[in-house]
């Protein structure tokens, strides 16, 4: 029995029908989709079928239905609807200007299509006539009966008979258009390799043309649908589209400049299915295509197989021959009863999209006159024979003379035991049962269905031979079962196993978490899976966190691994760390394990000998900078204190600093240098690979017994040639005459850096000062403290993880600049601009630009179409995981990531702008994550290109997926931005309605910086004045450029208020650990500094909102930075 509901009422708009065994209707399965049409009679289907005792009909806003009549009827379980039975045949399909016989376009109608009205026309002008040739006309052939409609193209039409034509059939209000291409035959300049090419959304497509011998030049041009020339394809015969969309579909012509009107050029069609490969049912494309044999294609609208000429059947498995065509194989090119008769040779067969056009079975070429080569068969000879050794293959059917080559079998050896089941779906049929359904396959004789519990134990195992669905009953709660199915083939051969699990988050943490190795700079840990019964499905990986122990606790590493062990490197010696790990499923991460606290070992001791006393002197207080231009290694000197220091104490370093040299240091090893008993002679040596290091005893400003610093960590790492490393100090020439100490310009004390109050670094910079005889050149502003670069983790020996290896390499080379004081931003920007390409652009290039973490979910084929840009993907460890929809485990994916703020973890959600197919996912995220503020930084259309789907109703009410959205207030429109308020609720949810406010900034160009910083700062002031309890989503088009710039600026404003300094490069680096390419261009990077400078000044100009519908009004406000 398959239930559906027939409703009698005046209006069933938005009605939802559920059926199941529970008397609580909310626990039952939704039948079909929410009703979108108003009608007095609505029919809905529970597909897959469910075992039901209760059927409910619910309409939003109505507490009770006045009257509903529900009937339950039997029907088959086919999801697909039958496609139309139309075939367009052209003979011949290559024509010359004269000397040809008439060409004919014939439309063959199947039995159900005989009543349809057929018309002909030209699809698009490709250089010649814009309509049908004047000599063309419909003709009647009584011998063909009423099944065929003919259009004659007489010889006198010449080359006007070439181009793209169509036949359109209309029946019961449904119109089907089939297109065909007739090409020139003689004196051709350019030919297409194929007439039609079919692709699925997200595929990479290559379109090719061929130069003919008569081509007068190689000055090629391309058009699409007769539009403007595609300039980027000039002079190319082969062009590619890396991530094809429906907008790329159309007729493409390639011609010689100034020769288009000659009509001797190449024409082809690109057909783009509305769904990814293997899926159907746009726009969600949740349904799985059946397997189509012998060159058949899955119709993305109906889910049926469109079979190539010579084949038929639900899966195109039935074989006929080259003289046969039509959906039901009831049409022939001749009256011969021989299915292999050659009457179809030279005919071009065109079927409804997405099939396109092809030759008859057994033929190929633009004229369809060439027979298939050995080993190939079928339409256009695209199928491969699988005959046993020594056998021959029929070129039209693929049948073999002496049987099939293993593992193939079947009438023409196209079945194989290597095929698994397609379209497996598992749904709850009640509290203790599951309903399993899958796509039928004519090659299979049956199916073996096995159910296992969360521990892998077999709960049930049955063989199914009559149907392609099954109820599994008597299961224990909770339903954590995994269902396995494999097809059964002749000879008791079992095909590959396909599995489906009811996935949820793990309820327990991994077990047996242990430390396996400890060094001075690394820690290794291992663990085991959570206990069976608590895993929630397949464990897809593990998220781990390493934090430094001590006030304040600082998160050092958070990452994801697919192994059950990890080694984390780049740690500080003699430091306590806390390690925790959680297991992940496709539904998200489970709880973290109890903390494992481990202390790294003491750094190796090393004696340091004085260098020859002949070099420059470095002494005095912190003020200037020295460049060490190193061609082999970069020395990083890190001073860290042994004893505590009073909080918020200024942290400059002064006092005499002496240097010693040693060539025996090893790369990537930290050393503790013993303090010398006597102060050595100060000196410094540069050049010839000699590197000097400090071993003196620096002391903090305003020294006190609790402030001494007497440990040094010296680390060496590989670096690019000519990398800059600077030491902050005054420069003096060594002389017997007394030197006057140069006092630095007094600076206001800096507040401690939020992440680490105890670390001082000397790091890479494009700012430098040169050393000259007798004088000082200083160009670096004073710098403030910032934390060590984050340690990095590497996989265990058994884990060849390329992404983590890339992270490891990156950590070796990236060093952030030191923080910049707010009162020195103007000088900092000036010097960066003076440095030209070595200023802001050079700093920006130090940021990682590639993939820094695993992105296995984002790269799944079924998720490709959900990414607006192929290279903007989300990492597994930082992605927003949606609650999956019923029957669609992949619906947990959205292109959105958590991004940390200045001091707040996961403060923002950075998202791409919704596409037409992901609007529902976007609103599901807004509801699930309790978002109440959306910051939109793009316009829906910019420069004629869709940048973001218009995802809200301008007025009234609209439902996206299962989220109802209504606009509740009139827009507040200002010069640079618009504010909108929405009310949202989940259909039939017991939760109350929520309000979401959207702040839409409208004057920020894509990949560029806004014209004036004040416009964005004013906008931020308005946004931040709205105190929200929920989460904030920030999006532009791809969610990285304008989105990253906004988040970075907002966070740096917070840091500047709190500390009086900013670390812009370091913050962007940390953002890119969670979402790649955040802050997209050097111009956007520079803009952040300009906006921070503008914000640091007084008397900013803002727009004040005085109420609903307010006009633009300027007001002077005090923008002086204050502590919140």
N, C-alpha and C positions, 0 to 999 in steps of 0.2 A: 504494500500500500504506500502511496506517496501522497501526503496531504497537501492540499492547497485550499485557499480560503476564497469563497465568493461572497462579496460584501454588498449589502444593499443599503445605501445611504446617499444623501445628497452630495457629499464631498468627503473623499478619503485622502486628501492631500496630506502627505507625511505620515500616513499610517504605517505601523509596524506590526507584522504578524509573527507570532512565536508558536512553536509546537514542541511538546515533550511530555515527560512523565511526571514532572513536578507540579504540584498545585500552586507553587510560587512561580508566577509566570516569568519573573526576571531570570530564573535559572534555566529556562527553556531556550531552544535554538531559534534564532531569527530565520524566517523563511524568505528567501529572496532578498531584495533590497527595499529600502524605504520607498513607499509609493510616492512618485513625483507627478503623477497625472491625476486631475480631478475627474471622477467618473462615478456613475451610479452602480457600476459593476466592475470589480477588480479581481483579477486572477493572479495568485502568487503561488510559486512552487518552492517546496522545501527540497533543495538540491545541494548535497546528497540527501536522500530520504532519511527520515528519522522515525524511530518507534515512538508513537505519541498517544497519550491519553487526554491531554489538555491542549486546546488551541485558543490563543488569545489574540484579540485585535485591539491595538492601542493607538490613540491619536493624541499628539501633544496638546496640552491645554484642556483636555476633556477628562473630567473625573470619571465619567461613565458613558458608555455607548448606549444610545437609545434602542437600537435594534441592529442585530447582525445575524445573518443566516450563514452558517458555515457548513460546507459539504466537503466530504473526503472522497476522492475518486482514484482509481488505479490508472497508472500510465507508465510508459517506459522511462528509463533513467537517462536517455540521451540528453546531453546538455546542448549540443549544437542544433542549429536550425539548418535545413537544407539550403545550399547555395542555388543560384539560378542556373538553368540549363541552356546556355547560349554559347555558340562558337562562331567566331568571325573568321572566314577563310578568304585569302587573297591569292589570285592566280592570273598571271605571274606577278611577283612582288618586286622585280627589277624591270624598269622601263626606260626606253630611250626616247629621244625627241621625235623620231619618225621610224617607219619600217616595222613597227610592232603590231601585233594583233591586239584586239581589245583586251583590256584587263577587267576583271570582275571582282567586286567585293560582295561576298555572300554571307548572310547571317542565317545560321541553322538554329532553329528553335526546338527544344525538347517538348514532350507532350504537354507539360504544364505551362509552357510559354507560348503556345500557338496563338493564344488570344491577345498576346502583347502587341502593341503598336511599335513599329520600328521606323526610325528616321536616320538619315545619314548627314554628315557634315565634315568640315575641316576643323581639326582641333586648334591649330595655331598656325599662323603664317611663318614660314621659315625661309623667306627670301623671295617667294613668288606670289602666286595668287592668294587671296585671303578667304576665298570660299571654294565651293566645289567647282571643278572645271565646267565651263559653259556647255561643253558637249556631253557631260555626264547625264545619266537618267536611270530611273528605276525600270527594270524589265521583269517580265513574267515568264517562267519556264514551267509549263504545265506538267512536265515529266517529274518535277521535283515536288509537286503538291504544295500544300499550304505551310509546310514546315520551313521553307526557305524564302528569304527576301533578298533580291539582287540589286546591285548598283553597277551599272556599266560605265567604264572609263574608256571611251573609244580612242583610236589611234590619233585622231586629229587634235586631241587635247595636249599632245606633246608632253613637255616636262612639267606642265601644270598638273599633271596626274601624279607627280611625286610630292612627298611631304607626309604630314600626320593627319590621318582621317579617323573618324569614329562612326560607330553604329550605336544607336541608343534605343533600348527597348523599355517600354513602360507598361506595367500591369498592376492593377489595384493600387495605384498611387506610388508604386515602387519603381524607380528608374535605375537601370543598369547601363553603364556606358563602357564599351570596349574600344580601345584605340589600336590602330595599326600604323605601320610606317612603310611607305613605298619609296624605294630609293632609285636614283638614276643608275643607268647601266653603262653607258658609253662615255668616254672622255672625262671620267670622274677625277676630281682633284683630291678629295678625301673620302675615305670610307670608315664607317664604324666597325669595330671588331664584332660587336653584337648589337641587335636592334634594341633589346630591352634588358635591363639589369634590375634584379629585385634584391633589396636589402631590408634589414630590420633596424628599427631605431637603435642608435648607438653603435652600429657596425662601422667599420672602416671600408670605404668604397673607393675603387679605382675605375675611372672611365677612360677608355682608350679609343683612339682613332688611328687610322693607317694612311700614310701618304701614298697616293697613286702615282704611277709613272708620268701622267699628264699634268701633275701639279706644277703651276707656273712659279711658285715661290714657297718659302717656309714662314711667311708672315701670317701666322694663324691667329684667329680670334674665336672666342666662345660666347654664346648667348644661352640664356635659360628662358624658355617660354616666350621667345621673341623679344625679350627685354634688352636692357643695356648690355654692352660688352663687359665681360668679367675681366677687368684689367689684370688681375693677378695671374690669370691663366694665359696671357699673351705668349705666342710662339711655342706653345706646348701642345703635344698630341696626346699625352697621358697626364691626367689630372687626378687628384685624390681629395677626398673629404674624410677626415679622420674620425669624426663622430657624427654620423649622419642623423638628420632630423626630418620630420615630415615636411618642413619648409624647403628642404633641398629637393623634394620630388619635382619632376617636370620633364619637359622636352629640352634636350640640349643639342645645339647645333654648333659645328666647328667648320669654319670657312676661311678662305684666303681673303685678305684685305682687298676691298673693292671688287670682289668676285661673287658676293653673296647672291646677287640677283640672277646669276647664271644657273643657279640651282644644281650645282655639281658638287656639293659639299656633303659632309657626313651629318647624319641625324640619329639620335638615340633617345630612349626614355629611361629615366631612373624612377623606379617604383619603390616607395618606402612603406613598409608595413607599419601600422600604428602601434605595434608592440615590439618588445625585444624578441630575439630569436627563441622559438619554442613556447611562446605565450600568445594568448589571444584574449579579446574582450576589453578593448580600450574604453575609458582612459586608464583604468586601474590595471588591466592586463593580468588579472590574478589567475586566469585559467591556463591549464597546461595543454598544449597542442598534442593531438594523437600523432603517432608515427606514420608518416606518409612515405610509401615505397615508390620506386621506379620513376623518380623525378617529380612526384607530386609536391604541392606546397600547401602549408597550413593557411587557411583564410583567417586573417586576424579579426574579422568581424563575426564570423559564424563558427569558427573552430573546425570546420570540415576540411577535408583534403580536396584541393583542386587538382585533378589528375591530368597528366600529360596525354596528348593524343596517343591512342593505342592501348590505354590502360583505364581501368575503372575499379569501383569498389570503395567501401568506406575508408580504406587505407591505401587505395590504388594498388592493391595486391593482385587484382585480376588482370591477366595478360591476354591480348587479342591479336595485334599485328598492325602493319603499316597502313593497311587499307581501312582502318576503323578509327573513328573518333567520336566525340560526344560524351557527355557526363555518364550516360548509361550505355555507351558503346553501341548505339543504335544507328549511327550515321556512317556512310561509306562514300569514298570518292568515285566508285564505279559500281555497276550492278553485279560485279563478280562476287561470288560467294567465297572466293579465296581471300582470307584475311591478310595474306602476304602479297596481294596484288600491288603493283607499283603505280597505280593511278594517282596516289597522293604525292608523288614525287613532284617537286617544284611548287608545291602549295605552302603558303604561310598560314599557320593556325594561331589565332589570338583568342585568349580566354579572359574572363573577368580578372581584374586585379585581385591579388598581387601576382598572378601568374605571368602576364605579359604575352609575348609571342614566341613561337618556336616552329621548327619544321616538324613534319610527321615523324613517327618512330622510324629510326633507321637512316635518317638523312640529316645533313648539316650544311652550313654555309649560308651566305646572305641570299643566295638563289635557291637554297634547299634542294640542290641537285646532286650533292656529293654524298656517297654512301659512308657509313661509319667505318672507321679504321678498326683493325682487328683488336679484340679485347674490349670494345666499347659497344653500347647499344642505346636504344631509346631515342626520344626527341632530342634533337641537336647533338646526339651521341654523347651525352653527359654522364651516362651510367657506366659502371665498370662490371664486366663479366667476372663470374667466380666459378669457372669450370675446372673440373679435375684435369690433371696434366694430360696433354695429348688430345683433349676434346676441342670441339669448335663451338662457337657461340653465335646464336641467331642475332643479326644486327638490329632487328626491330623489337624482339621480345626478350632477349637475353637468355633464352633457353639453351641448355648445354646438351651436346650429343652423347656425353658419357658420364653424366652425373656432376655433382658439385664438389668443389674443393672445401675441405673442412676449415673452419667450423660452419660453413654456409650450408643451407639446405632449402628446400621448397621448389616450386614449379620452375622458377628461373634463378634459383640459387641466391636470392636476395635476403632470405631469412638467415639469421645467425644466432647461435647460442650465446653470443657475447652481449646481446641486448638485454637490458633490464627493463623493469616496469616503469612506465611514464605516468605522471599525474597522480601519485599516491596522495590521498587526503585522509586524515584521521580526525574525527570529531567526536564529541561526547554525545552518546545516545541516551544518557541517563546517568544517575549517580554511580552505577557500578558497571557501565558498559561503554564500549567504543564502537563507532561505526567507521568502517574502512571502505574506501572506494578507490578505483584506479582506472586508467584508460585501457580498453581492450586492445589486443594485438592478435591478428589472425594467424601469426606464426606460432603462437603459444597454444598448447593443449590443456593448460591448467595453471594453477598458481598455488604456491605454498605460503601460508600466512602463519607467522610465528610471533608470539607475544612474550616479551621478557620484562621482568620487573627492574627496578633501578639498580639492583645488584647483579643483573645479568642472568638470573635464573629463568628458565622457561616456564611460563604460566600456561600457555596453550599453543597447539600447533595443529593446523588443519589444512587439507588440500581442497581447493575450490576449483570446480571444473565447469559449472553451468553459468555462473554470473561473474561480474567484476566488482562485487561489493560483498561485505561480510560484517555481521554483528559479532563482537567479542563481548561475552557476558560473564557475570560472576567475578568481576574484578574488585580488588580491595581499594579502599580510599586511603590516602589521596591517589588520584590516577597519575602515577609517575611512570606508566608503562611505556615501553618502546615497542613499536610494531615493525616487523621485518617481513618483506614479501619478495619472493623470487619466482620468475616464470618457469614453467615446466615444459621441456621440449621433447620431441621424439627420442626414443632410446633411453628414457629415464635420465636425461641430461637436465641439470638445473642451471638456470641462468644466474647472473650476478644478483646479489642481494641489495635491495633498496630499503632504507629505514626511515621512520618518521617517529618523532618523540613529542610528547606533551611537555614542552620546555617551560621551566620557571627558574627563578634564581635559586642557587643552593641555599639551604637553611642552616648548614654547618660549615665551619672553616676547614681548611686542609689539616691533615693530621701529621704527626711525626715531623714537626718542624724543628730542624737541627742546624747548628753551625758546623760546617765541614772543614773550613780552612780560615785562618786568620794571619794576615801579614801587617806590616806597618801602614800599608796604603790600600788594602783590600779586605773584603769579607766575603765568604761563600756560605750559601745556605742550601738545604734540600728539604723536601717535604713529600707527602703522599696525598692522594685524592681524599676528599671528604668521605665520611662513612657512606656506604651504599644505603640508599633509602633517603638520603638528604641531598643528593647531588642535583636533582631537578632536571636532569637530562644529560646530554653529552657535555663533558667539561671541555670547553674550547680553548682555555688558557688560564693564566693566573695573573692577577694584579698584585704587585708588592710595593711596600713603602718602607723606606729607610729614613729615620729621623735622628738628628743629633740629640743626645740626652743632656739636659742642663737648661737653666733658665736663660732666655726663653727657648722652648723646644722648637727646633727648626727642621722643616721637611727638606731633605736633601735629594732624595731620589723617589720618583714614582714612575713605574713603567709596567710593561706587560710582557710575559714570556709564555711560550707554548710548552716549555719543558717543566720538569719538577725540580729544577735546581737553577741557581744563578750565582754569578760572581760579580760583585760590585767593586769597581776600582776607582782610583783617584781620591781616596779618603785621607784624612789627616792622621798622623801618628798619635798614639796615646790618647785616643778620643773614644768616648762611649757612644755607641749607636744602638738604636732600637729597630728591629726588623719585624714586619708583619706581612702576611700574605693572605689573599682571598681567591677563591675559585670562581671562574666565569662560565656562564652558559650564554646562549644567544639571547636570553632574557635579561642578562646583566650579571653583576658581581654579587657574591654572597658575603657573609660576615668575615671580618678579618680574624686571623689567629691571634692567640695571646702573644705579647711582645717577647722576642728573644733579644736580650741585651748583651752586646759583646763590645770589647774594647780592643782597638787596633794596637799592634805592638809598637814598641819604641823604635824610632828611626835608627839606622846603622850609624855608629860613631865613626868619625874620620878626622885624622889629624890634618892641620893646615899649616904649611910652611910659608914664611914670608917670601915675597918676590923681591927681585933686585930693586934697590932704592933709586929708581930713576923713572919718574913719570909725573903726570899732573897730580894735583892735590884736590880732593873733594872735601870740603868742610863747611862749617857754618850751619845755618838754619835752613828749613825747607823753603825753597823759593824758586829755583830754576830747574832746567831739565838737561840731561845729557843723552845724546843718541849713542847707542851701541849698535852699529850696523854689522850684523852677524850673517855670515853666509852658510853656516852649518847648524848652529844651535842658538836658541834664545834662552837667556838666563832670567829666571823669575825669582826675585828675592822677596820672601814673605816673612815679616816679623810678627810673631804672635806672643802674647804675654802669658806668663806662668801664673801670676797672681791676679786676683780680681782688681778691678778699677772702679772707682765711684761712677755711678750711672750718669750719663750725659756729660762726662768729662771730655774736654777737647782732646783730640787724638793726634795732633801733629807730632813729628819727630824732629829733634834737634840735637845739638852736641856734635863733637868731632866724630867723624866716621872714617875709619881707616880700611884699607882694602888689602886683600891678599889673593894670590892666584894659585890655582891648582888645575891641572889638565886631566885629572884622574876621575872626575865625576862621570857617572853613568846616566844616560837619559832615563827619565821617568822614575828616578829614585830620589826620595827625600833624605836629606842628611841633617843631623844635628851637629853643629860646629861648636866645639868646646871654646869657652871664652878664654882668650890668651891671658897669661899671668902678668905680662907686661905689655903696655900699649905699643904696637909696632909703629914704625915710621909710616906716615900716610903717603900713599901713592896710588896711581892708577895707570894701567897699561892697556893700550888699544892696538889692534891690528894683528895680522898673521895668525888668526885663530886663537890668540891668547885671550882668555876670558878671566876677569878678576871678580872676586866676590868680597863682600864686606864681612868682617868678623869682629867689628868693634861692638861696643856696648851702648846702643842708643837708649836714651831715656825720654819719657814723655814730657810734654810741657807741664809747668807747675809741678815738678816732681815731688812725690811723697813716698814713704815706704811702701804703700800699697800699689804703686804705679810702675814699679820697675819692670822692664822687659828684657829678659836675658836668654831667650831661646830664639833660634833662627831656623827656618826651614828653607833650604835651597833646592829648587827643583829645576831640572833641565828637560826641555822637550824639543822635538824637531820643529823647524819653522821654515817658512819660505825664505829664499834669499832676499837680503836687504830689508828684512822685517825690522821695525823700529822698537826698541825697548828703552825707556828713559828712567833715569834716577832723579828724583826731585831733590836738588841741593844747590847751594851756591858754588860757583866755579872760581877758583883762585889759582894763579900761577905760583909754583913753589919758589920761594925766595928767602934769603936770609933776613931781609928787612921785615919788620913787623907788619902784619896785614891788619887792616881795619875790617872788622866783621860787618858784613852788609846785613842790615836788619830787614826782615820782610815787612811788607805793608800789613798793618794789623787788619785782621778779618774778624767779623763776629763769629762766636763759637757755633759749630754745627751740632745739630741734634744727632744722636746716634742713628746709624742705619738700622732699619727695622729688622732686617734679616740676620745681622751679625754685628755685634758691637766690639769684637775683639780682634779683627783681622785687618792688616794693612797690606797693600799689594803694590808692586811695580809692574805694570802691564803694558800691552801694546797701545800705541797711539800714533796718529799722524802729526801730532803736535810735538815739536822738538826745539832744543836750543843747541847751537854749535859751540865748540870750544875753540878759542883762538888765543894766540899769544897776547897776554897782557890785558885782555878785555873779555867781557861777558856778553853773549847774545841770548836773550831769553824770550821765548814766544809761547810758553805754555802757561795757561792760567793755573791758579792753585787748584788742587784736587782734593777730594774728600774720600773717606773710606768707602769701600764696598766689599761684599763678601767674595770669598773664593769662588771660581767657576764651579758649578755643580759637579759632584763626582759622577762617574758614568758606570753603567753596569754592562757586563759582557756575558754571553751565554756560556753554559758549561761546555766542556770539550765536545760533548755529543750533540751540541746544538748549533748547526750551521745557519744562524739567522742573519740574513743579509742586512735587514733593517737595523738590528742592534749593532752590527759591525759598522754600518754607516754612522750611527750615533757615536760609537767609540772613536772613529776617525775624527769626527767633528769636534769632540771635546778636546782632542789633542791640539787643535789649531785655533779655536775661537777664544778670544779673550776680550771681554768688554772693556770699554774705556772706563775710567774712573768717573764718579758722579760729578756733575757740574753744579756749582753754587748758583742759586737764583740771582744773586746780585752780580754775577759775572756772565750771564747769558748773552748780553749784548756783545761783549768782547769775544766770547767763545764763537758766536755766529760770525762775527766779522773775520776772525782768523780762519775759520773753516771756509768761508767764501773766498778769501784771498788764496787759499790753497787749491782752489778750483777742483779738478778731478781727484786730487789727493785729500780733499776735505770731506764734505758730506757723502759724495758718491763712493769714496774709498771706504769710509766707515760702513756704509750700507752693504757693500759687497762682502764684508766679513760675516754677515748673517748667513745662516744655513738656508739654502734655497730648495733643497730636495726633500724627499720623504724621510722623516726622522723616526718613524715608528711603524709597527705593523698596522695594516689597513685591510685585513682579510674580508671583513663584512662589506666595506665600501666597494671592494673590487669584485664582488660576486656579480656574475652576468645579469642576474635579475635586479640588481641595484644600480646598474650602469646608467639607466635612463633617469634615475633620481638625482644624479649629479649634473648640475648645469654645465660645468666644465670638467673635462676628463681628468685634468691634472689637479683639480681642487677636490681632494678627497679627505675623509675624516679618519683619524686614528682609532684603533679599537679601544685604547685606554681612556680616551677623552670624549668619545662620541656620546650624544644623547640617545639613550636606548628607549624606544617607544614600546608601550604594551602592544604585543602583536594582535592583529585582528583574527577572528576565528578563521581557521582553514588557510591561513597565510603566515607561515613562520617568518617570512622575509619582510613582513610589514613593520618590523621593529626598527627599520632603518630610516634615518633622515639625515641630510647633510647639515649637521649642526654639532657644535662642540662646546664643552665647558671651557671658559677662560677665567683665570684668576684675576682679581683686581690688585690694588696696591697691598692691602693687608687682608683681603677677604678671598678665601678659596672659592672657586666656581662662582664668582660674582656675576659674570655675564654668560649668556648663551650666544655664541657667534654663529649665525646661520646664513646660508645662501638665501636669496630671494626666492619665494615659492615659484615653481613652474606650474603649468596647467595641470600636470599629473600629480603634483605633490602638495596642492593647496590643502587637501584633506589631512595629509600628514602634518602640515604646519599647524593647523588648528588643533589637531590631536595633541601635539607637543605643548601648545599653549595651555590646553586644559590640564593635561597630565602633570606638567611642571609648575602649575599654578602661576603662570606668567600674568602679570597685570600691567606691564609696561613694554611697549614695542617701539624701538627706535629704528625708523626706516630712513635710509640715507641715499636712496636711488629713486628715480621716477620709473613708472612702469614701462615707458617707451622713451628711449634717448637716441637721437640721431637716426630715427627710423628703425631702430632695432629694439626688440622686446627684451628688457632687462629684468623684469619682474612681473609675474602675473598679478593682475588686479584681484587681490585675494579677499576683499571685503565687499559687502553690499553697500552701495552708495545711499540707498534708502531701503527701509523695510527689513526683511528677514530672509536669510538664506541658510541652507544646511550644507556643510562641508563634511563628508564622511558621516560621522555621528555627532558632530558638533554644530549646534544651531547658533548662528551669529546674526545679530541685528544692530543697526546703527541707531543709537538712542538719543544723540544730541546733534545739533547742527554743527558743521565743521567750523572751527575757528581758523580763519585764513589770514596769514601774515605774509610779509614780503618774502621771507626765505623759508618759511615752514608753515605747516598746517597741523592742527591737532584734531583728532577724531576720538570718539568714545564709542566702544562697542559693548554690548551685553552678550555673554555667551553662556550656553548651558549644554550639557551632554544629554542627548535624547533619552528620556526615561530614566535618567539618573535621579537618585534621591537627594543629591547635593543641590544646594540653592544656586541661583544664577550668580555670575561674577561679572565685574566690570573690567574692561581692558582699555587702557588709553594708548593711542598710537601717536607718536611724535614723528612727523614726516618732514625731513629736511630736503628741500627741493632744488638747491642751487649748487650742488657739489658735483663737478664733472667726473665721469668715470676715469679711473687710474690717474687722476690729477689731484692737485690741492685746491681748496676753495680760494676764491679771489682775495678775500680778506679774513684774517684770523678772527676779527671781532664778530663776524656773522656766526661762526661756529661756537665761539665762546658765549655769545648771547643765547644761542639755542641750547647749549649745555646748561646754562643758568636756569632756563625755563624747565628743562627736563629734570634737573636735580632738585628743583623746588618742589616737584611732585614726589613726596615721600611715599614709596611703595613698600608693602610688606612682602610681596611676592617676588618672583624672578623677573629679570630684564632680558629681553631678546634684542640683539642688535643685528641688523642685516642691511646689506646693500644689494648688489646683483649676485656676485659670486661669494660674498661673505668674507673677503680678505683685505681688500684695498681700503675702501672708505670705512669698513667695519673695524679693521685693525687699527687704523689711524685714530678713529674716535675713541676706542677703548684705551689705547696707549695714552692719548692726551688726557682723558678723564682720570686715569690712574696716576699719571705724572703730576697733574694738578693736586691730587690728594697727597702725593709724596712731598711736593713743594710746600704745601701748607704745613705738613707735619715735620719735615726735616730741614727745609730751606735749601734743598738740593734735589737734583733729578738724575736718574740713571736710565735714560731713554733707550739706549742700545741694549742694555741688559734686560729691560722689560720686554722689548720686542723679541729678543732671543727666547725668553721664557714663554711668551705667547706662542712662538713657532714650535715649541715642544708639544703644544696641544692642538694647533691647527697650522698647516703649512702656509707659507707665503704671507703671513699677516703683516700688514703695511707693505704695499705692493711695489712702490716705486721710490727712488731717491727723493723725488719732489715731495711726496707725502711724508717721508722721514724728516726732511728739512722743515716742512710746515709745522710739525710738532714743536720744534724749537721756537719758531716764530710765534706760534700761539702761546707758548709758555712765557716768552718774553712779553708779549702783549698783556697777558694775564697778570704779570708781576708788577705792572705799572698801575698807577691810580687813575681815576677819572675815565674809566672805560665808558663807552656808549652802549646802551642796551635798549631793547624794546620791552616795554612793560605790558603785561596782560592785566587789564583791569576788570575783566569779566567776560562772560559769554558774548561772542560776536564783537569783541573789542576791535577798534581800528588801530592802525599802526601809530605808536606814539613814542617818540624818543625821550629818554630820561637819563640824566647823569646819575651814575651809581658809583659807590665806592667799591672797587674791585681789589682792594688791598688784601693780601693773603692773611688769613687768620686761622688759628687752631679751632677745629670744630669741637 
